[in-house]
Amino acid sequence: MLSFLEYASERRILELLIKERVKVALKCKLQNASPKTIEHKAENNLSLSVTEQIFLLMPPRDSWCRPQKRERVQIQQGNSRNQKQLLARSIAITIKRHRNSGKEYKYLNNLDEFIASIRRDIASNDPLKFISIKIIGKKKSVNSDNVVILRPLCVFESLREKLLIALASKYLSEIFDPFLHSEIISYRPPRIYHNSENMIITTRDNAIENIQAYRRSHINIYVAECDIQKYFDTINHDVIRGCFRKFADQVKGIHPDFDYSVVERIVDAYLDSYSFYNNVLIENEHLLKTTPPRAYEGPKDELFVRRGCYTEAEFAESKDKIGIPQGGALSGLISNVVLNTIDNESILKTDDPNRFFCRYGDDIMLMHTSRSKCEELIANYCKVLTDNKLLYHEFVSVADESICRSDGTIRTAFWDLKSRSPFLWGRSATEKESVDWIGFLGYEIRYTGEVRMRRSSLNEKFKSVKRKYKGSIKSSFARGKSRLKRTEVVESEILRYAEKFAGDSFSNAKSLNRNKYSETQALKLKRYTNSWMFKMVYKMARRNGLSKSDAIRLWNEAKQRGGTNYPTTS
């Protein structure tokens, strides 16, 4: 087994840096950057953004070498990420040619020193400390007091820290993955799943496929759902460290030469850099005074004590070690390691052929052919959650008056529930606690097999269309300020924007099957997309000197090329 220092080779660090540079190139963040300004800031030890730090380590954009035609064709015939691959290959070729040229390039000296410093940090025994974390509040919802509730997303503003965390995450993910149970779907490297022919990255569609397979082979299915309350904001650092050491011991039992202490320094520094109470909630006093008022939302402190997660004294002492950074490279692995431990100690403790269990992040789906067994499993799961200092949302019965109407139909409030007590999947005249549809990972699945998009997921697609319009209309071409003069060139550019604008709609939702519900959703999305695409095409055409008739002709042609697709699976 490779040690962490061997794993963090110069080549692997360079690959990660090139990947970061490609991200910057695709976001066009350096189009107006001045190399002299960035170098001046570096020489005077002024603060540099991650983008500027990458700029100093990579070749200038105008010197990038183009891959040979045979290689370009080979990449373009591959997958949908061909643009990223082409850019990455261009940078790699450029660095190699510059190294072999015999000339001195300043960026190469910076690059070599940076890679050497990363490897020195890994080889050292000194404790690490990450101090560059920044909290970005993303709008989540608006509460009844008109306060904008924010989701705390975290970024590390030091390229060194970002690279160390990424290396630790990749290394531990590969080593720990064989010890995770198979039905954790998210944040996994490529693996053989359910006797698949090739290594695959499991997605939410694998989870839906498993649910459909279980539905077809069982009758009288009872479903229970339990959602962890503010999982990333409430998880305890001591629990994380304990779970990681258990995994490390399992690895060491098979590979005696494995040394977890080397990478543990990075995990500890990652955890110590962040606390939900000290880094996030402390900002509420200032944010509530802004217009509109904003705030981060966490569970009530007394709830931890009432549920038995902590005593009052323990909770007061633990506030500086509760929560992990949302969006951090290690957070997905931390989630899997901790929740794998909880799953194995509760729901998966014994084998049961009539049980179905699947996890995606902190979302679970539990099914069983026996109501009593389903209730027992979910009760055990909640107990182990509490033992690991985690909260869950209160369970609500689908027979509750706020959920079930007098005629037995279900109100829309059903879809807002976080945790649901066991209920029968499929409408039943004899069982009041029965529901025809269940929701999981953005889909809604009927007992008879139809699949449609969840309403909240469909609304996100509508919002995405509007965001695309606003982004497209801000370009210099859309404002009529480009240098394109020839009519055929202008029309070609407009059609290119239209194709990009339409996107592939439902074609990436592989679990959808064609039925009256999904077709209605696709039709609504198509009409909505076409209305915004017409506005975009018309404005671009008129602002670039085309006539009204030309604008309408272009829109009709754009509709033929793009528009919203119906679900492609049957």
BALUM-319755 format. One record per residue: residue in one letter; x negated, y negated, z negated of N, C-alpha, C in turn. Coordinates in steps of 0.2 Angstrom, whole numbers, plus 5000, padded with zeros to 4 digits. Atoms other than C-alpha are relative to their C-alpha. Example, Ala and Ser with C-alpha at 12.3 -4.5 7.8 and 13.67 -1.06 7.14 Angstrom:
2
A499650065000493850224961499649945000S500450065001493250054964500449954997
***
This chain:
570
M499650065000500050005000499649945000L500350065000499449835004500149964994S499950055005499049714990500349945003F499750064998499849544990499549965004L500550044997498249464995499850025007E500149974993497949585010500649995004Y499450024996499749555015500049935002A500050074998499549365015499449995004S500650014996498249375029500149935003E500050074996497749225039500550005006R499549994994498749295054500749994997R499350015002500349305044500149934997I499950075002500149135036500049955006L499950044994499849065053500650015004E499349994997501449145060500549964996L499550045004502449065046499949935002L500150074998501648895050500349985007I499850014994502048915068500850005000K499349995000503848965064500349934997E499750065002504048805054499949945005R500150054995503348705068500550005006V499549994995504548775080500749974997K499450035003505948725068500049935001V500150085000505348545068500149985008A499950024993505248545087500750015003L499349994998507048615089500449944997K499650065003507648475078499849935002C500350064997506648345087499849954995K500150045005506048275071499349965001L500650034999504348225077499949965007Q500050034993504848145094499749934999N500250075001504447965087499550004995A500550005005503148015075499349975003S500750034998501447915076499550044997P500549965003499948035074499549954995K500450045004498947885068500349984993T499750025006500147835055500050064995I500049945004500248015048499350014997E500749995002498348025048499849954995H500150065005498247855039500350024993K499749995007499447915025499650064997A500449945003498448085023499349974997E500750025002496747995022500149954993N500050045006497447875008500550034995N499649965005498348014999500749984998L499350025000500047945002500550075001S499649945000501548065000500250015008L499849984993501948165016500550055000S499449954999503548255021499750075002V500249944998503448435025499950005008T500150014993503648385043499449975002E500750034998502148275043499450044998Q500549955002501148405034499950055005I500049964994501548525048499649975006F500350044994501048395061499350004999L500750005000499348385054499650075001L500349934999499048575055500150035007M499849974993499748605073499749965005P500250044994499148555090500549955002P499550054998499948395097500450035005R499449974996501548425107499750005007D500250014993500748365123499550045003S500649954998499348495123500250075000W499849935000500448645121499950045007C500149964994500048785134500650045002R499449964998501448865144499850075001P500249934998501449055144500150025007Q499949984993501249145160500750025002K499349994998502749175171500350074998R499849935002502749365168500350004993E499950005007502749335149500749964999R499450045001504149195150500650045002V499549964998505249305160500250064995Q499949945005505049455148500349974994I499750035006505449335133500749985002Q499350024998506949265142500550055001Q499649944999507649435146500250034993G499949975007507549475127500749984997N499450025003508749405115500249935000S499850075000509649245112499549954997R500450045003508249175102499449985005N500650014995507149155118499649944999Q500350065000506848975116499549994994K500550005005506048995099499450045001Q500549964998505049135105499549975005L500550044995504349035120499649954996L500350065003503948885109499450034995A500549965004503049005096499450025004R500649974996502049085110499649955003S500450064997501548915117499549984995I500550035006500848855100499550054999A500549955002499949025097499550005006I500550014994499149015115499649944999T500450065001498648835112499550014995I500449995005497848875096499450045002K500649954998496849025103499649965005R500450034995496248925118499649944997H500450055003495748775107499450034996R500549975004494748895096499450025005N500549974995493848975111499749955004S500350054995493448805120499449984998G500650035002492048765109500049934998K499950075002492648585106500350004993E499850005007493048525089500749965000Y499450035001494848485085500249994993K499950025007495348395069500550054997Y499549965003496948495067499850074998L500349935002495948665067499750004994N500350015006494948605053500550004994N499550015005496448555043500450074999L499649935000497348725048499550054996D500449965003495848825042499949994993E500150025007495648735026500750024996F499349985003497548755022500150074999I499949935000497548935026499650034994A500449985006496048965014500249984994S499750025007496848865000500650044998I499449955002498448975001499750064998R500349945002497349125000499650004993R500350015007496349054985500549994995D499550005005497949014976500350074998I499749935001498549194978499450044996A500549965003496849264973499849984992S500150025007496749154957500450034995N499649985006497249204940500449954996D499750055003497749034935500849995001P499350014999499648994932500249955005L499850054995500548914946500649964997K499450055002501748764944500249975006F499750034994502948714958500449934997I499750075002503448524956500349965005S499850044994504048474973500850015002I499349994998505848534972500549945000K499550064999507248414978500750035001I499349985000509048434975500449955005I499650044995510248384990500750034999G499349995001512048374986500450015007K499549994994513248445000500750004998K499350015002515048404999500350075001K499749945000516048554994500850005000S499350015000517748494990500249934996V499850065004518748354982500550024995N499549975005519648384965500649954999S499450045001521248314958499949934998D500250075002520348154951499749975006N500450034994519648114969499350004999V500749995001517948164963499750055005V500349964995516848234977499650054997I500449955003516248404971499450025005L500649994996514448434977499750074999R500349935001513548604980499249985000P500750025000511648584975499650055004L500549964996510548644989499349974998C500750025002508648644985499550015006V500649994995507148614996499449984996F500650025002505348614992499649965005E500350054996504448464998499250015001S500749984999502648544998500050065004L500149954996502148645012499750064997R500449955004500948745001500550044996E499549965004502348794989500550035004K499549964995503548835003499750065003L500449944997502248955011499950054995L500149955006501849034994500750044999I499349975001503749064991500250055005A499849964994504049135008499650065001L500449945000502549255007500250054995A499849965006503149314990500650045002S499349974998504949344997499950055005K500149954995504349435012499750064997Y500449955002503149545003500450044995L499649965004504349594989500650035003S499449974997505849615000499850075004E500249944997504849745010499950064995I500249955005504249834994500650024996F499449995004505949824984500550035004D499449984997507149864998500250075000P499849935001507050054997500350024994F499849985007507550044979500749964999L499350035000509149944983500550055002H499549954998510750044985500249975007S499950014993511350055003500549955002E499450044998512949955002499949934998I500150075000512149794998499849985007I500050014993512349715015499549945002S500350064998511549545014499349994998Y500750025002509749475013499650065000R500449944999509049645019499549995006P500449994994507549675031500350055004P499849954995507849785046499950074997R500149935003508249965040500550055004I499549954998509150125045500650004996Y499450015004510950105040500550055003H499549954998512250245040499850045006N500349964994511150355052500049965006S500150044994510950215064499450025004E500649984996509750255079499449964999N500550055001508750105076500049964994M500050055005508249985063500449945001I499650064999509549855061500049954994I499950055006509849695050500850014999T499349995001511549735042500349934999T499650065001512849595043500750014997R499349995003514649565037500450045005D499649964996515249655052499950084999N500149935002514449815046500550024994A499550005005515549785030500750015002I499350004997517149765040500150075003E500049934997516749925050500150054995N499949955005516550025034500750004996I499450015003518149955027500550045004Q499649974995519050015043499950075000A500149935000518250185042500350034994Y499749985006518850205024500750005000R499350014999520550145028500350065004R499849954996520750275042500050074997S500049935003520250425031500350004993H499749995007521150385015500749975000I499450035001522950345010500149974993N499950025007523650254995499449964997I500650035002522250134994500149944995Y500050065004522050014979499449965000V500650054999520949864980500049954994A500150055005520149754967499449965002E500650054998519049604969499849964994C500350045006517949514956499549965003D500550054998517049354960499649974994I500550035006515549294949500149935001Q499950075000515849124944499349965000K500650044999514449004950499450044999Y500549955001513249144952499349974999F500650025000511749054957499849944995D500150055005512048914944500050034993T500049975007512249034929499650064999I500449945002511049174931499449984996N500550015005509749194917499350025002H500749994998507849184920499850074997D500249945004507549324907500350065003V499749954997508749434915499750025007I500350004994507949404932499350044999R500749975001506149444925500150074998G499949935002506849604917500150055006C499849964994507649664933499450015005F500650004996506049624943499550054997R500549955003504949724931500250075001K499849934999506049874932499950025007F500149984993505949874951499250015001A500750005000504049844949499850074998D500249945003503949994938500250065004Q499849954996504950104950499550005006V500550004995503750054964499350034998K500649985003502250084953500050084999G500049935001502850264950499950045006I500149964994502750304968499349975003H500650034997501250184973499649974994P500450035006500050174957499649945001D500550064998498950044966500449945000F499750075000500349914966499949964994D500250055005499949764956500549945000Y499450055000501549664952499749934997S500250065003500549534942499849955004V500250054995499849444957500649965003V499550044997501449404965500549974994E499650025005502349384948499949934998R500250075001501449214946500449965004I499650054995502449144961500750014998V499349995002504049224955500149954993D500050045007503749144937500049925002A500050074998503348974945500649985004Y499450014997504848984956500649994995L499450005005506049014941499949944996D500150055005505148884930500149935003S499950074997505348744943500749985000Y499350024999507248744942500450024994S499549985005508648744929500649965002F499450034998510448704934500249944995Y499850055005510748604918499549945000N500550065001509048504918499949975007N500250034993508848474937500749985004V499550024996510648464943500649964996L499450035003512048424930499749934997I500350065003510848284923500249945004E499950064995511248184939500749985000N499350025000513148174935500149934998E499950075004513048024924499949945006H500150054995512347924939500550015006L499649994994513348004953500749984999L499350025001515047974945500149935000K500050084999514647784946500049985007T500150024993514447794965500749995003T499450014997515847754977500050045007P499649975005516647874980499650044995P500449965006516247964963499950075003R500249934999515348124965499750044994A500249965005514848264954499850075002Y500249935000514048434952500550044995E499549965004515248564944499750064998G500249935003514748704932500550024995P499549985004515748814921499949974993K500050035006516248754904499550044995D500549975004514848784891500350054995E499749955005516048864878500350075003L499849944997516548994891499550054999F500649965001514849074889500150044994V499949975007515149094871500650044999R499449975001516949144872500050075003R500049944997516549284884499550054997G500549965004515149344873499350015004C500750004997513649304885499549984995Y500550035004512749204872500449984993T499750035006513049144854499849925002E500150074998513048954853499349984999A500750015000511248944847499650025006E500449974994510649054861500149965006F499950044994511548954874499749935000A500350065000510848794868499250005001E500749994999509048864868499950035008S500149974993509348944886500149955005K499850044994509948794896499449985005D500650024995508148764903499850065004K500249944996508148944910500650035003I499449984997509848954918500149975007G499950034993510148944937499350015004I500550004995509048974953500249965006P499850044994508848864968500450035005Q499649984994510148884981499749985006G500350014994509348894998499250025000G500749985001507648944991499950075003A500149944997506749085000500150074996L500049955004506649194985500750024997S499449995003508449174979500550065003G499649944997509249304991499750064997L500349945003508049434984500250014993I499850005007508349384966500750035000S499349985000510249404970500150075000N499949934998510049574977499750054994V500349965005508849644963500450004994V499650005006509949584949500750035001L499349974999511649634956499950075002N500149935000510949804961499950034994T500049975007510549834943500750014997I499450005003512249784938500550055004D499549954996513149894952499850074997N500249935002512150044947500250024993E499849995007512550024929500750004998S499250015001514450004932500350045005I499649964995515350054948499650065003L500449954997513950164955499750054996K500349965005513550254939500150075002T499949934998514350414945500350005007D499749994993514750484963500750015000D499350005000516550474968500250005008P499950004993517050524986500749965002N499450044999518750424984499949934999R500250075001517850264980499749975006F500350044995517350124992499749944996F500350065003516149994987499549975005C500550044995515249854997499949944997R500250065002514249704992499749965005Y500350054995513849545002499949944996G500150055005512949424991500350014993D499749985006513949404976500850025001D499349984999515549454984500050085001I499949934999516149634982500750025002M499349974998517549744989500050074996L500049935003518049894978500750035001M499449964999519350024983500050074997H499949935003520050184976500750035002T499349974999521450304979500450014994S499750005007521850294960500049934997R500050075003522450134952499750004993S500450005006521850194935499350005001K500750004999520150234941499749935003C500250074997520050064951500049954994E500050055005520549974935499450024995E500549985004519250074925499349975003L500650024997517850034937499949935000I500050075000518249854938499949974993A500150015007518249844919499350014998N500749995001516549924918499649955003Y500450054996515849804931500049934996C500050065004516449654921499750004993K500449995006515749724905499249995001V500750004998514049744913499849935002L500150074999514149564920499949964994T500050045006514449494903499350024996D500749985003512949604896499449965003N500650044997511849514909500149935001K499950075001512549344904500249965006L499750034994513549314920500850004998L499350025000515349244921500450035006Y499649994994516749304932500749964999H499450035000518349224937500650044997E499449965004519949274927500450035006F499649954995520949414936500749975000V499350014999522649374943500350055003S499649954997523949494947500449985006V499650024994524749484965500850004998A499350005002526449514956500249944996D499950065004526249344947500449965004E499550044997527649224951499649945005S500350054996526349094958499750035006I500349974994525749224971500650045004C499549964996527249334975500749974999R499350035000528949264980500550054998S499449965002530649334975500250065005D499849954994530849424992499450055001G500649955000529149514989499449975005T500550034996528149405002499549974996I500650035003526449334997499949935002R500150074999526149144995499349995003T500750014998524649065003499549994994A500450005006523949044985499650064999F500449945000523449224987499350005002W500650004997522049184998499549954996D500450045004521349054985499750044994L500249975007521149184971499350035001K500749975001519349234966500050074998S500049935003519649394956500850025000R499449975000521149504959500150074997S499949935003521849644948500150055005P499849954995522049814957500749995003F499450004996523449814970500050055006L500049954995524049934983500049965007W500150034993523449885001500550045004G499549974996524949905012500749984996R499450025003526749835009500450064998S499649945003527749954998500649974997A499450025003529549944993500150024992T500049985006529250034977499549974995E500550035004527649944971500049925001K499950085000527849754967499349985002E500750034999525949734967499750045006S500249974994525649774985499949945005V500150064995524949664999499850045007D500149974993524849705018499349985002W500750034997523249595021499550004994I500550025005521649585012499449965003G500550054997520249455015499350024997F500749995002518349485015499549975005L500650034996516849385022500349975006G499750044995517949275032500550035005Y499549964996519049405040500650024995E499449975003520849465035500150065004I499949944997521149645038500750034998R499349975001522949725039499950074999Y500149935002523249895032500150045007T499949974993523849945050499449995005G500750004996522049895057499949945003E500150064997522349725064499549954996V500550055003520949595060500149935003R500050074998521049405061499549964996M500550045003519949265056500449974994R499750035006520249195038500249935002R499850074999521149025038499449954999S500650045001519648945030499550005005S500549994994518449015043500249975006L499850034994519548965057500049925000N500050075001519648785050499349985001E500750024999517748785049499850005008K500150004993517748825068500349935003F499750064998518848675071499649944998K500450055002517748565061499350005004S500649994996516248635071500049965007V499850034994517048575087499949935000K500050075001517248405081499349974999R500750025002515448395074499650005007K500449994994514748455091500249945005Y499850064996515748315100499649944997K500350065003515048185088499350005002G500750004999513248245090499949995008S500150014993513448255109500049935003I499850064998514148085111499549944998K500650045002512648005102499449995004S500649994996511448055115499949945005S500150064996510647915126500350025007F499749994994511348005141500849995000A499350015001513148005134500149924999R499950075000512947815131499849965006G500150034994512447785149499349975000K500650035000510647735145499450045002S500549964998509747875153499749985007R500350024994508647855169500350045006L499749964995509747985179500449955004K499650044995510447895195500450045005R499749964995510848025207500650044998T499449975003512648085206500050084999E500049925001512248275208499650014994V500449985006510948265194500449984994V499650025005512148165183500650064998E499549955001513548295186499750074997S500349945003512348445182499949994993E500250015007511848365166500750004996I499450005003513648335161500350074999L499849935000514048525165499650034995R500549975005512548575154500249984993Y499750025007513248475139500650044999A499449975001514948555142499950074998E500149935002514248735142499850004993K500350005007513248695126500649984995F499450025005514848615118500550054999A499449955000516048755122499750064995G500349955005514848885113500450075002D499849934998515349065112500650024995S499450005004516849035099500150074996F499949945003517449205094499650065002S500449944998516249315103499550034995N500549985005515049315088500450044994A499749975005516449385077500250075002K499949934997516249565082500550044997S499549965004517449635069500749995002L499350024998518949545077500250055006N499849964994520049665088500649965003R499550044997521349605100500750024998N499349995003523049585092500449935001K499650064999524449455092499749944995Y500250055004523649365077499449975002S500750034998521849345083500149965007E499950044993522549295101500349934999T499750075002523549155093499549964998Q500550045002522049095084499549985005A500550024995520949105099500349955005L499750054996522249005109500049934997K500050075004522348865096499349975001L500750034999520448855096499849985007K500250014993520348855115500349935001R499650074998521648705116499649954996Y500350055004520748615102499349985003T500650014997519048635110500049975007N499950044994519648585127500249935000S499850075001520448425121499349964998W500650035002518748375113499550005006M500549994994517748435128500249955005F499850054995518848325139499849934998K500250065002518448175129499349995001M500750014999516648205130499850005007V500250004993516548245148500249935004Y499750064997517648095153499549944998K500450055002516547975142499350005004M500649994997514948045149500049985008A499950024993515548025167500149935001R499950074999516247855166499449954998R500650045003514747785156499450015005N500649994995513547855170500249985007G499850034993514547775184500450045004L499649964996515647915190500749975000S499350025000517447885195500550044995K499549965004519047945185500150075004S499949944996519348075199499450054999D500649965001517548135197500050034993A500049985007517748145178500550064999I499549945001519348255179499850065004R500349944996518548365193499550044996L500549975004517048395181500350044994W499749975006518148435166500350065002N499749944997519148565177499450055001E500649954999517448645182499750024993A500349995006516848635164500450054996K499549955003518448735158499850075003Q500149944996518048865171499350044997R500649975003516248885164500050024993G500049995007516548875146500750014997G499449995004518048855134499950064995T500149955006518448975120500250075003N499949944998518349155123500550044995Y499649965004519649285116499550054997P500449945003518949425104499950055006T500249954995517949545115500050074998T499949935003518149705104500750025000S499349975000519649815105500150044994
***
